[in-house]
Amino acid sequence: MRLDRVPFAALCAVATLLVLAANLAGSMCFELLDVDEPRFATASRHLLRSGDWLVPHFNGAERLDKPIFVYWLQAACMAVLGPTEFAARLPSALAVAIAVPATASIGRTLGLRPVFAIVAGVAVATCGASQALAHGATADATLLGLTAWSSKAMVDVFASRAGLLGSTAAWVLVALAFLTKGPPALVSPLALVAGMVAGGWRPRTSRILAGALLACAIVAAWAIPALVRTEGRF
C-alpha cells in the first residue's frame, strides 16, 4: 500500500500515537531527576492537596520561577493518576506528541507531500532534545507543544486558511504559552510574525489589537490575582 494514498489525518494519528508511546516509555520506571523535576512535581502536588491553584509552593515557600499553567496540568494528571512520577511527566509526553500533527500540518500548508510532512513532524518530536523534554516533569515540553500549535495557527492565517476562529486560537495558544514559560514564550511567535510580514502578510490592525487584548485578558485572569497575592513578587 502506498502511503500517499492513506488519508493525511490517518497518517498524523498513527505518527502521533507512535511518538506518544515513545514518550511514555520508561516514564514510570525512574525517579524524578536533577533539580527541576522534583520541584515542579512537588509544587504541583502541593497545589492539588492545598486547593491553592493560584500560587505554587515548594517546601513551604512560594515558587515564583515559572507561571502557573504547567502546574495546573501536572496537578490535573495527579488528580486522576495519583502523585506519581508518571503523572508528573504525562503533560510533557502529551505535549511533545501533539507537536507531530502541528508540524506536519505546517508542512502540508507550505506544500510538502503528506509523507514528507509526517516525517517532519516525527523528526521534531523524536530528536534527542525533544525526547529529553518528553521524559521530564518541567515546563519546556509543554511550551514546545503550545508553540507548535500556535505556529500552525499563524501559518494558516498567513496562508489565508484560517477564519476568525483560527485567528482567535492563535492568540489563545500564545497566551497559554506565556502562562507556561513567561516572556521567553513570545520569542518564537514574534519571530514567525516578523517572517510573515516580510513575506507579504498585511494584517488588519483592528484584528491584531483584538487578539492581543484577548491574550492579555487570559494572562491577566491569573496574573493579576497572583501578583496581588504575592505583593508583586511573581
N, C-alpha and C positions, 0 to 999 in steps of 0.2 A: 504494500500500500504506500503510495506516495504521500509524504507529509503535506505537500502543497494542497492536497485535496481534503485534508482534515480541516474543519472549521477553526478559525483563529481562536475563538473563545474556548474551544475544547483543548487546543494546544496550551493556551495560557493556564487553564485549570490544572492540567496534568503537570506542567512545569512547576506551578506554584505548590502543588501538593508534594512533589518530589523534593523541592527545596525546603519546604516546611519539615518534612521527615528528616532531612539532613540537619536542619537547625535544632530539632528536638532531640536528636541522637546524643545521648550522654548527658543531657541537661540535669538529670536527676541522680547522676552517678558520682558526682564530686561536690565537695563543699564549696561554699562561697569563697572566692579567691581575692587576693590583693587587698586593697583598702576600700575601693569604691563599692564593690558588690555588697559586703556586709552592711555598709552604711545606708545604701539605698534600700536594701531589703528590711533592715531593722526599722528604718523610718517609716516604711510602708506598713509594716506590721503594727507599729505603734499607732499610725493613723487609723488603721482598721479597728484596733482594740479600744482606742480612746474616743472614736467618733469625731475627732477633730480633723475635718477634711480641708482645713484652710492653711495651716502651717505645719509642716513636718518637723518631727523631733528625733534626735538621736542621743541616747544616753542622757536624757533629761534636758538637753539643750536644743534650742531652735536650730534646725538645719536649713541654712539660707543659701546653700551653694547653687541649687537649681530651682526653677519654678516647679509647679505642682503636678503637671499632667502625668509624668511618669509614675509618680507615687500613687495617683489615682488608679492607673492601670494595674500596677503591681498589687495594690490593696484589693482591687476588684477580683483579680485572679486568686489571691489568697482567701477571699471570702468564699470562693467556690471550691478550691482545691486544698485549702489549708495553708499555713505559713511554712511552706517548704521551699527548697532551692528551685525546684521545678516551677512552682507558681511564680517565684520572683523573676525567673528568666523567661517565662512564657511570653510576656509582651514583646521582648526583644526578638524571639523566634518568629512570632507572627509578623512583626514589623518588617523584618528583612524579607520574609516570604512575600508580602504584598508589594514589595518593590519590583518583583518579577513582572506582573501584569502591567504595572505602571510604566516601567521602562520599555517593555515590549510594545505597548500602545503608542508610546512616543516614537519608537522606531517605525511603526506602521504609518503614523501620521507623516513622518519625514520621508516615506517612500520605500522602506525596506520590505523585502518579501517576508511573508509570515514566519517562515522557518528562521530566517536570519534575525528577525525582531525578537523571537523567542530566545535565540542564542544570546542576544544582547542582554535580555532580562535575566537569564540564568547566570551569565557572566558577572553581572553586577552583584548578584546575591550570593555567589559561591566563591568569590575571590577570598583570599586569606583574611583581609581586614573585615569584610562583611561577616564571615563565619565567626571570627573572634567576637564581633559585636553581637551576633545572634545568640551566642552562648554566654553572654554576660548580662547581669542584672543591673544595667546602667541606662542612661538616657540616650546614648548615642544611636543605638539601633532604632529606637522609636523616631528619632529625628530623621534617620535615613528613610524610613517608610513614609513619613509625612512629607518630606522634601520630594521624594519620587512622585507622589501623587499630586502635590501642588504644582510640580513642574509639568506633569501630564496635563493638568487642567489649564495651565498657562499656555502650553504649546497648542492645545485645542483652540484657545482664544486667538492665538496668533494665526492659526490656520482657518479661522472663521468657522470652526466646527462646534463651538460652544455658544449656547444662548445665555440667557440671564442666569439660569441655574448653574451652568458650568462656571461662569464668571464668579458667582457667589461662592461656589465650592472652593475655588482657588483661594479666595480671601479667608474662608473659614479654616482651610488647611494651613495657611501661613500663620494664622493666629494660634492654632494648636501647636505648630512647630515652635513658635515663640514661647508658649507655655511649657514646652518641653525643655528647651535649652537656653532661652533668653535671647539677647541680641545676636549672638552668632548664627542663630537660625535664619536671620534675614540676609546673610551673605549670598547664598545660592539664589533665592528669588530675585534679589536686586541685580545680580549678575545676569540672570536669564532675561529679566526685563530690559536691561541695557542691550543685550543681544537682539531682542525682539524689536526694539526701537531702531537699532542700527540696520535691521533687516527690512524696515519699512512699516512697522506697526505704528499706527497713529490712533491711540485710544481716545475716547471721549473723556474730557476732564471730569464731567459730572459723574460718570460711572466709576472712574478711579477714586474720586473723593468719597462716593458712597461705599465702595468696597473697603477703603482704608478706614472709614468710620465704623463699619461693621467689624473689621478685625480688631480695632481698638476697643470697641464695646465688649467683645468676647474676652479680650485680655483683661480689661478693666473690671469685669464682673468678678474676677478672682483677685486681681492685683490691688485694687483699692481697699477692700476689707483686710487683705493680708498686710498691706502697708500700715493701715490703721492699727491692727493688732500688734505689729512689731515696732510701732513708732518710727516707721520709715527705714528700718534696718534691712528689710527684704529688698 
